Amino acid sequence: MQSCASSTNGMGKGRLRPSAPRSRGAALLRAAAGAVALLLPAAPCAAAEGPVQPGDVPRVVVAGEPVEPVPVAVPVDPALADLGRHLFFDTRLSGDGTLSCASCHDLATGGDDGRPRAVGPGGVLRPYNAPSLFNLAFHDRYGWAAEYRSLPQQVGHAVEEEMGATWPQVTARLAADPAVTQRAPQGLDRPLAEAALAAYVASLVTPDSRFDRWLGGDATALTEEERRGYALFKSYGCASCHQGKAMGGTMVQKVGLFHPFFPRRGDSPEADLGRFAVTGQEQDRHVFKVPSLRNVAETAPYLHDGSVATLEGAVRLMAYYQVGRSPEDLDVAAISAFLRTLTGTPPGTIRPPVRKVGS
C-alpha cells in the first residue's frame, strides 16, 4: 500500500518553468529529505486517500506537480465526528475544567492560538507552538517531534499532557451528560473518545484555496507574482519537503541543513532537541516534523517555538538554513505571496455545536 510520504515524493516537471536554475543546494536538499524521511516508517493513509462522499466535487490531480489540491471532504464516520465535535469544545477534557481543545486550536482563526507557545492549565507555558489542526487527515506524523503515528494517539496525549486531565476523570465527568450519552449509548471510554476526536479533527479540511483553483485549471486564480512565487518555491527546493495535499506532514527533517540553526533560544532547550528528546538517537537531534503550509498565512508566529513573527521572516530564514540560499527581497515577497494563496475554506462544523436544553 502506498503511504502519504511515498505517494508524493515525485518531483516531475511543473506547469511553470522555474525563473532560476535549480541550485546545487536544492539537489542536496532533495537527497537529504529522502534520507531523513526514512527515519520513520511510512504509515498508510487510507482514510485520506479513500473516495470522497457522493456529491462532492471530484479531486483534481495535476500530473507532475508536487502539490495536490485539498479534496472537498475525507471519509469519516459522521456520527463519530459529531461526538468528537461535542468533545472538542468541552472544557471538561482539561484537568481544571478551564480549557478545551479549541482553547489552543481556534478553528475560526487558522486552527492555532496565535501565541509563540501554547499555554496549558494554570497558565503553564508548554514547550511547543500550537500547530493548526486543519488538514491533518493528510499527515502521517503528529507532534512537532513526530512522536505520534495516529490521530487517536495524538489526541489521547493532548488530553493528558497538554490539558492536564486523566481519562478516568474525563469519562466520569461526561458519563451523565445527555449530549454524550445520546451519541455514545454504550458508554464513553477512552478509545471511543480518542476515535471520536480524531474523526472530527480529520474532517477539518480546507479546500478551494486560490492555489487549488489554479491547480484545477483556473489560470486567473493567481497573479503573475504568485505564479512566480510558486516557481521559486519549487526551484529553491522547498517542495522537496512541503508536498502533497497538506504541503507537509509526511516526513521529518533536520532544522539547519546548510547552516547551524541551534542554539537559538534559551527558554525551551528540550523542545529544540526535536526527535532526539523522544528517541535519544544522535541522528534525531534537531529533527522535526515538516509542518503543513496550508493556511500558513493565518498561523503566525512560526517554527516549533513560535520565534519567527512574520511569514516573510520564516521564508527568509528557511531559505538560508534549509536550502542554503539568501533570497533577494523580491523573491521573498513572491514566495510569501504564493504562500498566501494556500488559505482554503474551513468546513461548516468549526463552531461549537448548539446544545438543546436537556441535551
C-alpha positions as CSV (number, residue, x, y, z in Angstrom):
1,M,0.0,0.0,0.0
2,Q,1.3,3.4,-0.8
3,S,1.8,5.8,2.1
4,C,1.3,9.6,2.2
5,A,5.0,10.1,2.1
6,S,5.8,7.7,-0.7
7,S,2.9,8.8,-2.9
8,T,4.1,12.4,-3.1
9,N,7.8,12.3,-3.5
10,G,7.9,12.7,-7.2
11,M,9.4,15.9,-8.4
12,G,8.4,15.9,-12.1
13,K,8.2,19.0,-14.3
14,G,5.7,21.6,-13.1
15,R,3.4,23.7,-15.1
16,L,5.7,26.8,-14.7
17,R,9.3,26.9,-15.8
18,P,11.4,28.0,-12.8
19,S,12.6,31.5,-13.1
20,A,16.1,30.5,-11.8
21,P,18.1,27.3,-12.4
22,R,17.9,24.6,-9.8
23,S,20.7,25.1,-7.4
24,R,23.2,22.5,-6.0
25,G,21.7,23.3,-2.6
26,A,18.2,22.3,-3.8
27,A,19.6,19.0,-5.1
28,L,21.3,18.3,-1.8
29,L,18.1,19.1,0.0
30,R,16.1,16.6,-2.0
31,A,18.7,13.9,-1.3
32,A,18.7,14.8,2.4
33,A,14.9,15.0,2.6
34,G,14.6,11.5,1.1
35,A,17.2,10.2,3.6
36,V,15.6,11.8,6.7
37,A,12.1,10.7,5.6
38,L,13.3,7.1,6.1
39,L,14.0,7.7,9.8
40,L,10.3,6.9,10.4
41,P,8.5,4.1,8.6
42,A,5.8,5.3,6.3
43,A,2.3,4.9,7.6
44,P,-0.7,4.0,5.4
45,C,-3.1,6.9,4.8
46,A,-6.2,5.0,3.6
47,A,-8.5,7.5,5.3
48,A,-7.0,10.4,3.4
49,E,-6.8,8.5,0.1
50,G,-10.3,7.0,0.0
51,P,-13.1,8.1,-2.2
52,V,-14.9,11.4,-1.3
53,Q,-18.5,11.3,-0.4
54,P,-21.3,11.3,-3.1
55,G,-22.0,14.8,-4.3
56,D,-18.5,16.1,-3.5
57,V,-16.5,17.9,-6.2
58,P,-14.1,15.4,-7.7
59,R,-10.5,15.9,-6.8
60,V,-8.1,17.1,-9.5
61,V,-4.7,15.6,-9.6
62,V,-2.3,17.6,-11.7
63,A,0.4,15.5,-13.3
64,G,3.9,16.4,-12.5
65,E,3.1,18.8,-9.6
66,P,4.5,18.1,-6.1
67,V,1.3,19.6,-4.6
68,E,-2.2,18.2,-4.9
69,P,-5.5,20.1,-4.2
70,V,-7.2,19.6,-0.9
71,P,-10.4,17.5,-1.5
72,V,-13.8,18.8,-0.5
73,A,-14.2,16.1,2.1
74,V,-12.5,13.0,3.5
75,P,-14.4,9.9,4.5
76,V,-15.1,9.9,8.2
77,D,-17.9,8.3,10.2
78,P,-20.4,11.3,10.6
79,A,-21.8,10.1,13.9
80,L,-18.3,9.6,15.3
81,A,-17.2,13.0,14.1
82,D,-20.4,14.6,15.6
83,L,-19.5,13.1,19.0
84,G,-15.9,14.4,18.5
85,R,-17.2,17.9,17.8
86,H,-19.0,17.9,21.1
87,L,-15.9,16.8,22.9
88,F,-13.6,19.2,21.1
89,F,-15.3,22.3,22.6
90,D,-15.8,20.8,26.1
91,T,-13.7,22.2,28.9
92,R,-14.3,19.1,31.0
93,L,-11.5,17.5,29.0
94,S,-9.0,19.6,30.9
95,G,-7.8,18.8,34.5
96,D,-9.0,22.1,36.0
97,G,-12.1,22.5,33.7
98,T,-10.9,25.7,32.1
99,L,-9.5,24.5,28.7
100,S,-11.0,22.8,25.7
101,C,-9.2,21.6,22.6
102,A,-10.4,24.8,21.0
103,S,-8.5,26.9,23.5
104,C,-5.2,26.1,21.8
105,H,-6.8,25.4,18.4
106,D,-9.2,28.2,17.4
107,L,-10.8,26.9,14.3
108,A,-12.1,30.3,13.4
109,T,-8.6,31.8,13.2
110,G,-6.4,29.2,11.4
111,G,-6.7,26.3,13.8
112,D,-4.0,27.5,16.3
113,D,-3.9,30.0,19.1
114,G,-1.7,32.8,17.7
115,R,0.8,32.5,20.6
116,P,4.5,31.7,20.3
117,R,4.0,28.7,22.6
118,A,0.8,27.0,23.8
119,V,-0.4,27.7,27.4
120,G,-1.7,24.8,29.5
121,P,-3.8,24.6,32.7
122,G,-2.8,27.2,35.2
123,G,-1.1,29.4,32.6
124,V,1.9,27.0,32.4
125,L,3.8,27.6,29.2
126,R,4.1,24.5,27.0
127,P,7.3,23.6,25.1
128,Y,5.9,24.0,21.6
129,N,3.9,26.3,19.4
130,A,0.4,25.0,18.9
131,P,0.1,23.8,15.3
132,S,-3.0,24.2,13.1
133,L,-5.4,21.2,13.2
134,F,-6.6,21.8,9.6
135,N,-5.9,19.1,7.0
136,L,-4.4,16.7,9.5
137,A,-6.1,13.9,7.6
138,F,-3.3,14.2,5.0
139,H,-0.5,13.9,7.6
140,D,1.0,10.6,8.8
141,R,3.1,12.0,11.6
142,Y,1.8,14.1,14.5
143,G,3.5,16.3,17.1
144,W,6.5,18.6,16.4
145,A,8.8,15.7,17.2
146,A,6.8,13.3,15.1
147,E,6.3,11.2,18.2
148,Y,2.8,10.0,17.3
149,R,1.8,8.0,14.3
150,S,-2.0,8.3,14.5
151,L,-4.6,11.0,15.3
152,P,-6.2,9.0,18.2
153,Q,-2.8,8.6,19.8
154,Q,-2.1,12.3,19.4
155,V,-5.4,13.5,20.9
156,G,-5.1,11.0,23.7
157,H,-1.7,12.5,24.6
158,A,-3.1,16.1,24.3
159,V,-5.8,15.4,27.0
160,E,-3.3,14.1,29.4
161,E,-0.2,16.1,28.8
162,E,-1.4,19.4,27.3
163,M,-4.7,19.7,29.2
164,G,-3.7,18.1,32.5
165,A,-6.5,15.6,32.8
166,T,-6.7,11.8,33.2
167,W,-9.0,9.8,31.1
168,P,-10.9,8.2,34.0
169,Q,-11.5,11.8,35.2
170,V,-12.8,12.9,31.8
171,T,-15.1,9.9,31.2
172,A,-16.5,10.1,34.7
173,R,-17.4,13.8,34.1
174,L,-19.1,13.1,30.9
175,A,-20.9,9.8,31.9
176,A,-24.2,11.5,32.7
177,D,-24.2,14.2,30.0
178,P,-27.2,13.7,27.7
179,A,-25.3,15.2,24.7
180,V,-22.7,12.5,25.2
181,T,-24.9,9.6,26.2
182,Q,-27.2,10.1,23.2
183,R,-24.2,9.8,20.9
184,A,-22.5,7.1,22.9
185,P,-25.3,4.9,24.3
186,Q,-22.9,2.1,25.1
187,G,-20.9,4.4,27.3
188,L,-17.9,6.7,26.6
189,D,-14.5,5.2,27.3
190,R,-11.0,6.4,26.3
191,P,-10.8,4.5,23.0
192,L,-14.2,5.8,21.8
193,A,-13.4,9.4,22.9
194,E,-10.0,9.3,21.1
195,A,-11.6,7.9,18.0
196,A,-14.3,10.5,18.0
197,L,-12.0,13.4,18.5
198,A,-9.7,12.0,15.7
199,A,-12.7,11.7,13.4
200,Y,-13.7,15.3,14.0
201,V,-10.2,16.6,13.5
202,A,-9.8,14.5,10.3
203,S,-12.9,16.2,8.9
204,L,-11.4,19.6,9.2
205,V,-10.2,20.1,5.7
206,T,-9.9,23.4,3.9
207,P,-10.4,23.1,0.1
208,D,-10.9,25.7,-2.5
209,S,-7.9,27.8,-1.9
210,R,-6.9,30.1,-4.8
211,F,-3.9,27.9,-5.4
212,D,-6.1,24.8,-5.6
213,R,-8.3,26.6,-8.1
214,W,-5.2,27.3,-10.2
215,L,-4.2,23.7,-9.9
216,G,-7.6,22.8,-11.2
217,G,-7.2,24.8,-14.3
218,D,-8.3,28.3,-13.4
219,A,-5.5,30.3,-15.0
220,T,-6.9,33.6,-13.5
221,A,-6.8,32.4,-9.9
222,L,-3.2,33.5,-9.3
223,T,-1.4,36.7,-10.1
224,E,1.8,36.8,-12.0
225,E,3.8,37.4,-8.8
226,E,2.1,34.5,-7.1
227,R,2.8,32.2,-10.0
228,R,6.4,33.3,-9.9
229,G,6.4,32.6,-6.2
230,Y,5.3,29.1,-6.8
231,A,8.0,28.6,-9.4
232,L,10.6,29.8,-6.9
233,F,9.1,27.6,-4.2
234,K,9.9,24.6,-6.4
235,S,13.2,25.8,-7.9
236,Y,14.6,26.6,-4.4
237,G,13.8,23.1,-3.3
238,C,11.0,24.0,-0.8
239,A,8.7,21.4,-2.4
240,S,11.1,18.6,-1.6
241,C,9.6,18.6,1.9
242,H,6.4,20.6,1.6
243,Q,4.5,18.5,-0.8
244,G,1.3,16.5,-1.2
245,K,-2.2,17.7,-0.2
246,A,-1.1,19.3,3.1
247,M,2.2,20.5,1.7
248,G,3.9,18.9,4.7
249,G,3.1,16.5,7.5
250,T,4.5,13.3,5.8
251,M,8.2,13.4,6.7
252,V,10.7,14.7,9.3
253,Q,13.7,16.9,8.6
254,K,16.7,18.4,10.4
255,V,16.4,22.1,11.0
256,G,19.8,23.6,10.0
257,L,20.7,21.5,6.9
258,F,23.0,24.1,5.4
259,H,23.9,26.3,8.4
260,P,23.8,25.6,12.1
261,F,20.5,26.7,13.4
262,F,20.8,25.9,17.1
263,P,21.2,27.1,19.8
264,R,18.8,30.0,19.1
265,R,16.7,30.3,22.3
266,G,17.4,29.6,25.9
267,D,13.9,29.1,27.3
268,S,12.9,25.8,25.6
269,P,16.1,23.7,25.3
270,E,14.3,20.4,25.4
271,A,11.9,21.4,22.6
272,D,15.0,22.5,20.5
273,L,16.2,18.9,20.6
274,G,13.3,17.7,18.4
275,R,13.1,14.0,17.9
276,F,16.2,13.4,20.0
277,A,14.2,14.0,23.1
278,V,11.9,11.1,22.0
279,T,14.4,8.6,20.7
280,G,17.8,9.5,22.3
281,Q,19.4,8.8,18.9
282,E,22.0,11.4,17.8
283,Q,20.7,11.3,14.2
284,D,17.4,12.7,15.5
285,R,18.9,15.8,17.2
286,H,17.2,18.9,15.9
287,V,14.9,16.8,13.6
288,F,11.3,17.9,13.5
289,K,8.2,17.0,11.6
290,V,7.8,19.1,8.4
291,P,4.8,21.3,9.1
292,S,2.0,21.8,6.7
293,L,1.9,25.1,4.7
294,R,-1.8,25.0,4.2
295,N,-3.4,28.2,5.6
296,V,0.1,29.3,6.7
297,A,-0.7,33.0,6.3
298,E,-3.2,32.6,9.2
299,T,-0.9,30.7,11.6
300,A,1.8,33.1,12.7
301,P,4.1,33.0,14.7
302,Y,6.2,30.3,13.1
303,L,8.6,27.4,13.9
304,H,8.3,24.9,16.7
305,D,8.9,27.6,19.3
306,G,7.0,30.5,17.6
307,S,10.1,32.5,17.4
308,V,9.5,34.0,13.9
309,A,6.8,36.6,13.8
310,T,6.1,37.0,10.1
311,L,5.7,34.9,7.0
312,E,8.4,36.8,5.2
313,G,10.8,36.2,8.1
314,A,10.0,32.5,8.0
315,V,10.6,32.3,4.2
316,R,13.9,34.1,4.5
317,L,15.1,32.0,7.5
318,M,14.1,28.7,6.0
319,A,15.7,29.6,2.6
320,Y,19.0,30.2,4.4
321,Y,19.1,27.4,6.8
322,Q,17.3,24.7,4.9
323,V,18.2,25.2,1.2
324,G,21.4,27.3,1.5
325,R,20.0,30.4,-0.3
326,S,20.0,34.1,0.6
327,P,17.0,35.2,-1.4
328,E,16.6,38.8,-2.6
329,D,13.7,40.8,-1.2
330,L,11.7,40.4,-4.5
331,D,12.0,36.6,-4.2
332,V,10.9,36.6,-0.6
333,A,7.9,38.7,-1.5
334,A,6.9,36.5,-4.4
335,I,7.2,33.2,-2.3
336,S,5.2,34.8,0.5
337,A,2.6,36.0,-1.9
338,F,2.3,32.4,-3.2
339,L,2.0,31.0,0.3
340,R,-0.9,33.4,1.0
341,T,-2.8,31.7,-1.8
342,L,-2.9,28.5,0.2
343,T,-5.7,29.7,2.5
344,G,-8.7,27.5,2.0
345,T,-12.3,27.3,3.1
346,P,-13.0,25.7,6.5
347,P,-16.0,23.3,6.9
348,G,-19.2,24.5,8.5
349,T,-18.5,22.5,11.6
350,I,-15.8,24.7,13.1
351,R,-18.2,26.4,15.5
352,P,-19.3,24.8,18.8
353,P,-22.4,22.7,18.4
354,V,-25.7,24.2,19.6
355,R,-26.8,22.3,22.6
356,K,-30.5,21.9,23.2
357,V,-32.0,22.2,26.6
358,G,-31.6,18.9,28.4
359,S,-29.0,17.6,25.9
